[in-house]
């Protein structure tokens, strides 16, 4: 991994171990986005495991949240995995709107299936680490997910995000530009 990565991961570790209370004060929400080049996905996954082990060694209870597992568990629960695969073959745009509906739309004060599942997995943890977020493309983004979690999360949520930071924007998977202005980006 490049030196920049090592320096940033150390900064993140220090923040979460020594000053976790400061995370909520960063921007009013306890979200941290750790960006990395999408081409480094396999290397970064190994580093995430080491990162989580370091936090646990320092007596932090960590919820490791694999976005792929979360999404597929929702699709399996709704018994629509085969349908999703068929739609993906035929019409990627239809798939995007359908998945967005299934995963994010709630009723009333409900947060939607994906944010709700994340919240339930975070309940007994001190820190949540969300990874494998490339699965969100092309139907959603981290900003949509964070918007659904805003004002519902009271502990640090770190998202390892395959994106490049350019000024105040994030280029997700070298394809889609956007931002989430309230999260701290490391």
C-alpha positions in Angstrom: 0.0 0.0 0.0 1.2 3.5 -0.7 2.6 5.6 2.2 -0.4 7.9 2.0 -2.7 5.0 2.7 -0.6 3.9 5.8 -0.6 7.5 7.1 -4.3 7.9 6.7 -5.2 4.5 8.3 -3.0 5.5 11.3 -4.8 8.8 11.5 -8.1 6.9 11.5 -7.0 4.4 14.1 -5.8 7.2 16.4 -9.1 9.1 16.0 -11.2 6.0 16.8 -9.1 4.7 19.6 -8.0 7.9 21.4 -10.8 10.3 20.5 -14.0 8.4 19.5 -16.1 11.1 21.2 -14.7 13.7 18.7 -16.1 11.8 15.7 -19.6 12.9 16.5 -18.5 16.5 16.8 -16.7 16.5 13.5 -19.7 17.5 11.4 -22.7 16.7 13.5 -22.9 13.1 12.3 -20.5 10.2 13.2 -19.6 9.2 9.6 -16.1 8.8 8.3 -15.3 8.0 4.7 -12.0 6.4 4.0 -11.3 6.6 0.3 -9.0 4.4 -1.7 -8.3 3.7 -5.4 -10.9 1.2 -6.7 -8.1 -0.8 -8.3 -6.7 -1.5 -4.8 -9.9 -3.3 -3.6 -8.2 -6.7 -2.8 -5.3 -5.1 -1.0 -7.6 -2.8 1.0 -9.8 -5.7 2.1 -6.8 -7.3 3.8 -5.9 -3.9 5.4 -9.5 -3.6 6.7 -9.1 -6.9 8.5 -5.9 -5.7 10.1 -7.5 -2.4 11.0 -10.4 -4.1 12.7 -8.1 -6.4 14.6 -6.2 -3.4 15.9 -9.4 -1.8 17.1 -10.5 -5.0 18.8 -7.1 -5.3 20.5 -7.7 -1.9 22.0 -11.0 -3.2 23.5 -13.3 -1.7 20.8 -16.3 -3.8 19.8 -16.4 -3.6 16.0 -19.3 -4.4 13.7 -17.7 -5.4 10.4 -20.4 -4.8 7.7 -19.8 -6.3 4.3 -22.3 -4.4 2.0 -22.4 -7.4 -0.4 -23.5 -9.7 2.4 -26.1 -7.2 3.7 -27.6 -6.6 0.3 -27.8 -10.3 -0.6 -29.3 -11.2 2.7 -32.1 -8.7 2.0 -32.6 -10.0 -1.5 -32.7 -13.6 -0.1 -35.1 -12.6 2.6 -37.5 -11.1 0.1 -36.9 -14.2 -2.2 -35.9 -12.1 -5.2 -32.3 -13.0 -5.9 -33.2 -14.9 -9.1 -35.4 -12.1 -10.3 -32.7 -9.5 -9.7 -30.2 -11.6 -11.7 -32.7 -11.9 -14.6 -33.4 -8.2 -14.6 -29.7 -7.4 -14.5 -29.2 -9.4 -17.7 -32.0 -7.6 -19.5 -32.2 -4.0 -18.2 -29.6 -2.5 -15.9 -31.6 0.8 -15.5 -34.7 -1.1 -14.4 -32.5 -3.1 -11.9 -31.2 0.2 -10.5 -34.6 1.7 -9.8 -35.9 -1.7 -8.5 -33.0 -2.2 -6.1 -33.2 1.4 -4.9 -36.8 0.8 -4.0 -36.2 -2.6 -2.3 -33.2 -1.4 -0.3 -33.9 2.2 0.6 -37.6 3.0 0.5 -39.3 2.7 3.9 -42.8 3.4 5.1 -43.3 6.3 7.5 -40.3 6.6 9.8 -38.9 3.3 8.6 -35.4 3.7 7.1 -35.6 1.1 4.4 -34.2 -2.4 4.5 -30.5 -1.7 4.0 -30.1 1.2 6.5 -32.3 -0.7 8.9 -30.1 -3.8 8.7 -27.0 -1.7 9.2 -28.5 -0.1 12.3 -29.5 -3.5 13.8 -25.9 -4.9 13.2 -24.4 -1.8 14.8 -26.5 -1.9 18.0 -24.0 -3.8 20.3 -20.8 -2.3 18.7 -18.7 0.7 19.6 -17.7 1.2 16.0 -19.0 0.0 12.6 -16.8 -0.6 9.6 -18.7 -0.7 6.3 -16.8 -2.2 3.3 -17.3 -3.7 -0.2 -19.4 -0.6 -1.1 -18.7 -1.1 -4.9 -21.9 -3.2 -4.9 -23.9 0.1 -4.7 -23.0 1.0 -8.2 -24.9 2.0 -10.4 -28.1 2.1 -8.4 -27.1 4.1 -5.4 -24.2 5.8 -3.6 -22.8 6.3 -0.1 -24.5 9.7 0.2 -27.9 8.0 -0.3 -27.1 5.5 2.4 -25.7 8.1 4.8 -28.8 10.3 4.2 -30.9 7.4 5.3 -28.8 6.8 8.4 -28.4 10.5 9.4 -29.7 11.3 12.9 -30.1 7.5 13.6 -26.5 6.6 14.3 -24.8 7.6 17.5 -21.4 5.9 17.2 -18.6 6.1 14.6 -19.5 4.5 11.2 -16.4 4.2 9.0 -17.1 3.5 5.3 -14.2 2.2 3.2 -15.1 3.7 -0.1 -13.6 3.0 -3.5 -13.4 6.5 -4.7 -10.9 9.3 -5.5 -11.3 12.6 -3.6 -11.1 15.7 -5.8 -11.7 18.9 -3.9 -15.1 18.4 -2.3 -16.3 15.7 -4.6 -15.7 11.9 -4.5 -15.5 10.0 -7.8 -17.0 6.6 -6.9 -15.4 3.7 -8.8 -13.9 6.2 -11.3 -17.3 6.6 -12.8 -19.7 8.6 -10.7 -19.1 12.0 -9.0 -20.9 13.1 -5.9 -20.3 14.1 -2.3 -21.6 13.8 1.2 -20.6 17.1 2.8 -21.3 16.2 6.4 -19.0 13.1 6.7 -15.3 13.4 7.5 -13.3 12.2 4.6 -9.9 10.7 5.3 
